[in-house]
Amino acid sequence: MDIEFCKGNESIEIVRDYVHLLGRQSGDCGRQCSLTSGTADACDIWLVFVELLHCKMAVAIAGQEFTTKDAVCFQSSGFLTVGKKSSPAKLVMLTIFMNTCLCSGSPDKLEWFWGARVEMQQAHLEMQEQRTQGTHQNGVVVDCEEHKENVKKASMVNSQPSADESPNLTPVQYDAVRLVGQYLLELGLHRSVDLLMAESGCRLDHPAAAKFRQHVMNGEWAKAEADLIEISPFLKAPQDVTKMRFLLLEEKFLELAEEHRTVEALNCLRRELSPLGYNTERLHQLASWLMCGGGEELRQSASWSGRGQHSRSHLMEELQAFLPPAIMLPPQRLKTLLDQAIEFQCERCLYHNTSASVQSLPSFTLLTDHVCSKEQFPCETIQTLADHSDEVWFCLFSPDGRTLATGSKDTTIILWDVESESLTVRHKKTLDGHGYGVAYMAWSPDSRWLAACGSDESSEVWIWDAESGDLKVKVNQSPDDSLTCVAFHSCSTKFVTGGTKGQFYQCDIDGNIHDTWEGVRVRALWCKGDGKTVYAADTHHRIRGYILEDLRDFPVLQEDHAIMSLHVSSDCRLALVNVSNQGVHLWDLDNKALLRKFQGPTQSLYTIYSCFGGLNEAFVASGSEGA
């Protein structure tokens, strides 16, 4: 009996050509001529191959199964050692072994020679190309005029000219040409891509990968599955073939279901997807979608855009993740690099304060390095707010950026609506009744509640509904308290408050006090995102962390002078600490390290506040006692 091949006569022809070459090299022309006559079967070809190599090992012929034990024997014989050039003998061994394993349904047997996969596949494709071009191969001329014309058309993109015609490109230059070609292709400049590839001697994608992409985009699922076998040697791991096939068949299933071809979709699920034994949970989801009442319900349930180029392009992006860039470029790779270049230039620009990307082109140029001038930075007054009748002690934007709150010595809070286009504000509401003035305020993270504290003499915290302007509650534990600072937890329903007389409370939004910590003289507060940890700056020139529910505390940082105020970045990594007579200090909270000292601001008599601002909070703004 003959050895079985997964591609039938095609594989026999390939082996016959190799044996023909071996025969010429060994001088055994009589035997090799009989093989090229077309009368020899696979068993004869294999026996001649073994004889020509003087191979004494046991091989699987005459219908015997090619086992893993045989594979180990072949490997130990040295025939499969990979070098710069492998003999045809090695390639024949690899070809027969792969075909036999695939035919027998045992792809796991391929893992042991996975390192040789690329070499075998490249040699296989080169031989096919030589056959289709009608070149002389061991004295036999293969004539295929129709296919030669197709190859000639495809060569504009996929083939390389001779060494004396194409430029000698470095690897980086070669990659750059491919990236430019991909970008031109995305712009629809197909002829320009053809000329670029032909003149440079580059190819956009590997021919096998390009064919695979075309079949996927055309919805030719059977051909795309066959292409997987051809590109499988280039994959990082053998099991990636199963994952890619699952994605292909999933798209096929969804398209069949959308077209109400329920029987075919069910067959795809049962006979193609299920035997893969992969992602059972997803299989159950797919099966449930067969019950959808229509295409719209299916698309919504599957979060799928429907049959067409959009969904297939998304599928292709998922499949490309399994292929190395040398075989197929990642989608929109040049755009990604341009975005990175723009981002890098913006980070280096001292005064940059706006987002920029390739989408912002042509407003952003790549022809010169990006530099913002000082005049582009917001440093001019565009509006003066004069509605308060006395000193303004505190102002703060809401987290959603839609409202500005200003507190004054005149006992009122004014809420202002922010006009996003003109970057100006207009008077919205006035909240009054704060007998000791408004010295500090804090917004809840959801921008609904506004908490206000007075001066050192004040024993109350006022909680306002910022939307309606109604007073929610006043917290007043004792007339002897001095509640001068407040901060909300991330849930927006709890807050902490304290003062320099030693009070430290944790309350709910209705004003009920749940936890207390005695003896902490608090100057500033901030709540961590975990919903329970509170950072408190006290009169001992330090910041400590407190978990009031568990009555635990721990050190965070220590200064040499009095801490007047505290502000933390939105990512909870950096803290601005205003230190009496020392300026503003920037701390890394994670590593508890002092990063920088800003010496410009001055403060001695008054409490000065600082904050992060600008794009990505890249700037620091601080008040000062100076003019």
N, C-alpha and C positions, 0 to 999 in steps of 0.2 A: 504493500500500500504506500501511497505517497504521504509525505508530510503535509499537513494542512496549513494553508496560509490564509490570513484574514482578508487579503486582497486577491486571492486566487492567482490567475495567470500573470497578473502584473508583478507580483512578488517573484514568481518563478522566472520571469524575464529578467528581473534585476539580478537575481542570483546567477542566471545563465551568463549574463554579461560579465559579471565578476569572475566567474570560473573560466570564461573565455579568455579574459585578460591573464589569469593565472597560468592557463595553458600555454599562452604565447611566451610568457616569461620563463616557464620551465622547459620549453621546447617540445612539449607534448601536443603538437598541433593536430595529430590525428584524432585524439580524444576530444579536443576542444571543438574541432570542426563538426563532429557528430552531434555535439550538444547544440550548436547554433542552427542545425538543420530543422529544429522544431519537433523532432521525434522523441527526444529524451523527456522522461518525466522527472518530477522533483526528486525522487529517490536516486535516480542516476546522477543528477546534478550534484547532489550532496556527496555521493560516493566518490565522484571525481574530485570534488573539492578536498575531501579528506586525503585522497591518494596524492594529490598534487602537493599538499602540505606535509606529507610523510607523518601524518598525525596518528599516534598510537592509542589515543584516549577512546573511551567508550562514548559513542554518540547515539542520539536518538534517531533512528532511521526505521523505515519500513513500518510506520504506524505507531512506534513506541512513543509514549508520552515524554515530553521534555520536562524534566522535574527540576526542583530547586537543587537537588544533589548534583545533577548534571551541570547546573549553572555554576556551582562551586568548583566543580572539576575544571570547567572551561576557564574560570577566573584564575585558578591556581596555575593553569598551564602557561600563563603569561601572554596569551593571545589578546587579552583585552586591556593590556597596559596602554594608557592614553599618553601620547606624546604630541609633538607638533604635527607629525604625519603618521597616520595609521595605515598599515598595509590593507589592501582589499580583503585579505583574510579576516582581519578583525571586524571590518565593516559587515562582511557577510554573516559572521557569527552573531553580531548584534542584531542585524536585520531579521535573521531566521528566529532568533530567540524572542525578539519583541513580537513578531507576528504569531508565533506559536503561543506565547503567553496571552496575548489579546484574544486569540481564537478560542483558547481553552477557558477564558473568563477568569484568569488569575493574574490581574494586573499587579498584585502584591509581589509577584516574583520579579518584577522589574526594579524594585528598590535597590537591589544589590549593585547594579551597574549604573545607577542614576547619574553618577559623575561623568559618564561617557555619552550622555544622551545628546548633548548639543552637537558634538562632533559627528555622530552618526546621522543626525537629522540634516545637518548642513551638507554632508556628503551625498545623502539621498536626494536632496533637492537639486544639487548641482548636477547630478547624473541625469535627473529628469529634464533639466533645462537643456543639457547637451543633446539629449535625444530629440527633444522638440525642435531644436534649431537645425537638425539635419546634418550634424557634423559627423566625420568619420570616427567610428568607435570600434577599435580592434578590427579594422577592415570591413565593417558593416556600415552601410549608409542608411540612416533612418530618414525617410522623407515624409514630411507632414506640412504641406504648404499652407493649409488653412490655419493651423496652429501657429506656424511661423509668423503669419501676419498679425495674429493676436499678440504674440510675444513682442513683436516690433512696436505695436502701439503701447503696450504696457511698459516697455523699456524706457519711455520718456520719464517715468517716475521711479520704477523699481530696479532698473539695471544700472550698472556702472560702466562707463566707457573705458577704453584701454588706458594703460598707465601714461602713454605719451600724449593722450588727448585731455585727460582730466588733471586739474591742479593737485599738487601734493599738499593735502590738508592735514593739519594737526588734529588730534582728537577734539580739542576745544572748538576749532574752526568747523569741523565736521558736525558737531552738535549744534553750533550756531546756525549753520545752513539749514539743518533739519527744523530748528525752532522757527526760523523765518518762513520756511516752506509751510509749516503747520499754520502759522498766523495768516499767511496769504490765503491758504485754503479756507480758513474760517471766514475770511472776507469775501469768499467766492471767486477769487482770482485763479481759476484752475489752470489756464494756459501759462500764466506766469510761474506757477509751481512746476509745471512740466518742463519749462525751459530751464528753470533754476536747477532742478534735479539732474537734467541731462547734461548741462554744462559743468556742474560741480562734481559729477560722478557720485553724488550721494543718493540715498533712497530714504523716503520719508519714514516708512515702516518696513519691517520684514515682509516679503511677499506673502508668506503664509498668514501673517497677522493682518495684512491689508485685505486679503481674501476673506478672512474670518469677519472682519469689520463689515465688509460689503454684504455678506450673507446675513449678518445680524440686522443691519439697517433695512434690508429688503424683506425681513421676516422669513427667510428661507431656513427654517429651523433644522431640517434634516442635514442640509449642507453645512450649517454652522456646527452641528454636532460632529460631523465627519472632520471638519477643520480642527476640532479640539485634539484629535489624535495626532494631527500633523504638528501642532504647536505645543503639545504636551512636553516634549523634551526641554523646552525653554522655561518651564514653570519651576518655581522655587521648591515645591514639594509635590510628590505624586498625588496626594489627596486633593490637591487644588483642582484636578480635573473633575472630580465629583462635585465640588462646590460650584464650579463654573457651569457644569451641565445642569445642575439644579436651577441656577438662575435662568438659563436659557429656557428650560422646560416650564418654569414658573411663568415667564412672559408668554410663552406659547399657550399655556393653560388659560391665562387671563384673557388673551385675545379671543380664544375659542369661546370662552364663557360669555364675553361681551357680545359676540355675534350670535348668541343663543344656539350654538352648536354643542348642545349639552352632552350628547353621546360621545362625541370626539373629545370633549374636555374631560369627561369621566374616564375614557380610555387612557388619555395622557396622564391622568392622576394615578390610575391603578397600574398601568403597564410600563410607564416610563419613570415617573417621579418616585412612586413608592418603592420599587426595587432598588433604588439608590441607597436606601437605608440612612438617609441624611435628614436632619431637622424635622423630626416627627411632629413637633408642635406646629411648625409652619404648614405641614401637610394637612393637619386638622383644620387650620384656618382656611386653607384653599378649598377644602371639601365643604365647609360651611357656606362659602360664597356661592356655591352652585344653587343655593336656595334664594338668592337675591331676585327680586321681582323684575329688575331691568338693568340696563347698562349704567344708568346714573347711580342706582343704589350700589352696584358692584364697585364703581369707581370711588364712591365715598367710603365704602367699607374697607377697601384695600388701599386707600390713600394713593390711588393710581390715576394717572392722567388719561388713560385710555389708549387704544391702539393708534399708533402713528409714530412719527419721527421723534417726538418729545420723549415718550416713554422708552423707546428703543435707544435713544441717545443716553438717557439715564442708565439703562441696562448696560450699555457699552462702557460707561464710566466705572460701573461696579466691576465689570469683567477686566478692564484694563488694570485694576489694582493688583491682579494676579500676575501680570506680565511685566518683565523687566523693561525699563525705558529704552534699552538698546534695541528691543524688538518692536515696541509700540510706544510712542510718546504719550505721556499723561495728557489728559484734555486741557486745552488752554494753558499750556505750560509757559509760553512767552508772556501772556498776560499776568500769570502769577509772579514771574520774575520782575516784570515792570512794577507791579504793586509793591513788591519788596524793596525795589530801588527807590520808589517814591517815598515809602514809609521811612527808609533809612535816611534820606535827605531831609525829610521833615523833622526827624528826631535830632538831627545835627543843627537844624536852623534855630538860632537863639530866640527869635521872636515869632516863630510859627505858632498859630493858634486856631487853625481850621483843619478839618479833615480833608484828605486828598487821596485819590486813587486813579486808576486808569479810567474809571467811569467819568471822572471830572475833566478828562481831556475833551476839547483842546484848551481849556482854561489853564491846564498845567502842562508845561513843556518839558520834553526830555532832552532838548538840544543843549541846555546849560544846566549847571547845578542850581538847585532851588535855594534862594535866599530871600527871606522877608526883611524889609527895612524896619527900622524903629518906628517910622510913621504909620506902619500898618498895624502896630500893636495898640490896643485900646488904652490910650493915655490922656484922652481929652474928655471934659465934662460935657455930656449931651443933655442933661436934665437936672434941675435943682428942685428938691422937694421942700416946700416951705409951709406945709400945713400944720406942723407942730408949733406950739406957742412957747416952748422952752427947749432946753438942751435935749438932743437925741442921744440916748445912752446905748442903744443896741438896735441892730437891724439884721434880718436873716431871711433868705429866700426859702421857700418850701421845697421839699425834695423833688416834686414834679416840675419845679421851675415856673409855675403859673402864678404864684402869689409872693409878694414881698411884705414882710411884717416889720414895722418900725416902732420901737418903744421909747418913751420920752419921760423926762422929769415932770412933764405937765400932766401926769397920771393917766395917759391914754396910750393905746396901741392903734395904729392905723394900718389897715390891710390894703394893699395896692394890687391891682390886676396888671400882669406883665404882658405887654404887646410884643409878641415874638418877632414880628417883622421889623418894626421900628425900634425895638429894644428900648422902649420907654414904658413908663407905668402911669396908671390913672387911679385916682382915689376910689376905693371900693366901699370900705366900712370903717367906722371908728368904734373901738372897744374902750370904754372908760371905767373909772371907779377905782383905779389902783392908787390908794392913798399915799403910798411912799414912792410913787414913780415906778417905771419899768426898767430894771437894770439888766435883766437877762431873760431870754426866751429860748424855747426848744420846740421844734416841730415833731410830730409823730411820723414814722417812716411812710405811712400811707397819706400824708399831707392833710388829714382830716382834723386833727387836734393841735391846738397851740397852747403850750404851757408858759406861764409868765411868772417871774419872781421880782420882788422889789429890792430895795437897798438893804443894808445891814439891819435896819430897824424892823423890817417886815417879817411877820411870822406866818404869812400865807403864800400858797401857790394857787394861781388861778388857771383853770383848764377851760379853754374856749373851743366852741365848734366853729371852725374857720369858715365853713360854707354858709351857715345860717347867721353867724355872729352872736349866737346865744352862749351864755355862760353855762358850762356843763356842771362844774363843781368848784368849790374853794376848799383846799386842804389846810386845816389849822388845828394842829395837835395841841399846842400850848402857846399862850401869849408870850412866853419867855423865849420861844424859838426864834431863830434867825435863818430863814430858808432863802438862800441867795442863789442857788443853782439847781438845775433840774435836767434830766435826760430820760428819753423814752427807750424801752426795750424794742426789739425788732418786731414783736407782735403788735405793737401800737396800742395795746390794752393795759400795759403796765408801765410804770415810770418810777424813778428814784429821785429823791430830793434831799438836800442837806444844806448846812451852813457852818459858819466859823465858831458857833457856840457849842458844837458837839452833837448836833442832831443829824441822823442819817436814817431815812425811811424808804421803804419800798411799798408802793401803793398800786391799786387798780384804777381804772379810768373813772370809777364812781367815787373815788376819794377814800376808799377803805385802806387803812394801813395794815399790811400783812407781815412785814418784817422790819425790825429796827436793829441798829448797831450803835451802841453808846460810846461816847468818848472820841469820835472821829471828827475833827474840825476840818470840814470840807470846803475847798475853794473852787473846785471844778469837778465835773462828773462826765462820764461817757460810758455807754452800754455796749458790750461786745455783741456780735451777731448770734451767739449761741443762746441768747434769751435768758441767761442767768448771771453771767459775769459782769461786774461793774468795776471800771477803773476810776479811782478817786484821787485827786491831788489834794494833799492836806497841808497843814501849817508847819509840818516838819520837813519841808522842801523835798517831798518824795511823792511818787505815785505808786499806789498799791492796788492789787486786784482783790475784789470781795465777791463772795458767793453768799448772799444774805440768807438764802434758804437753808444752807448747810452750816452757816456761821464759820466759814473758812476764809482766810485771806492769805496773800502771798505778795512778795515784793516785785515791782516792775522796773522802776528806775529811781535814781537818786540825783538830786541837784544840790549845788552848794549854796544857792540863794532861794528866796521865796518864789514859788510857782504861782503866777497870777491867773493864768488861763490855759486851757487845753483844747486842742482840736485834732481829730483823727481822720485820716483819709478814708474814702469809701471802701477800699479793699482791706481796711483794718491793719495795714502793715506799718504805716508811718504816722508819727505824731508830731505836731507843732506845739512846743511848750514855750510860753512867754515867761521869761525869768526876770525878776526885778533887777533893774540896772545892768542886765546882761544881754539884752536883745532877745532874739528868737532862736531856739534850739530845735533842730530836726533829729528825731530819734527813730531808730528801727525797733519796733516793738517785738518782733519775732526774736531777734538776736540780742535785744536789750543793749543796743550800741548807739552812741552818739555819732551821727553822721556829719552834721554841719552846724555852724553857728552863723546866724545872720546878725551883723553888727549894726545895721542901719537904724532900726527903730529904737527909740528911747522911751523909757517908762520908769517912773519913780513914785509920783503922787497918785496916778490913776491906774485903773485896770485896763490894759490894752489887749485887744484880741487879734488873732491871726487866723488865716484859713487857707486851704488849698483852692485853686481855681484854674480856669482855662482848660484847653483840650487835654484830656487824660490827667487832669489835675497836675499839670507839669509846672505850674506857677504857684508862688506863695504871695499872698497879700496880707499886709499887716498895717495896723494903725501906729501912730507915734505921737508923743507929746510935743514934738517939735513942730515948727510951722510947715 
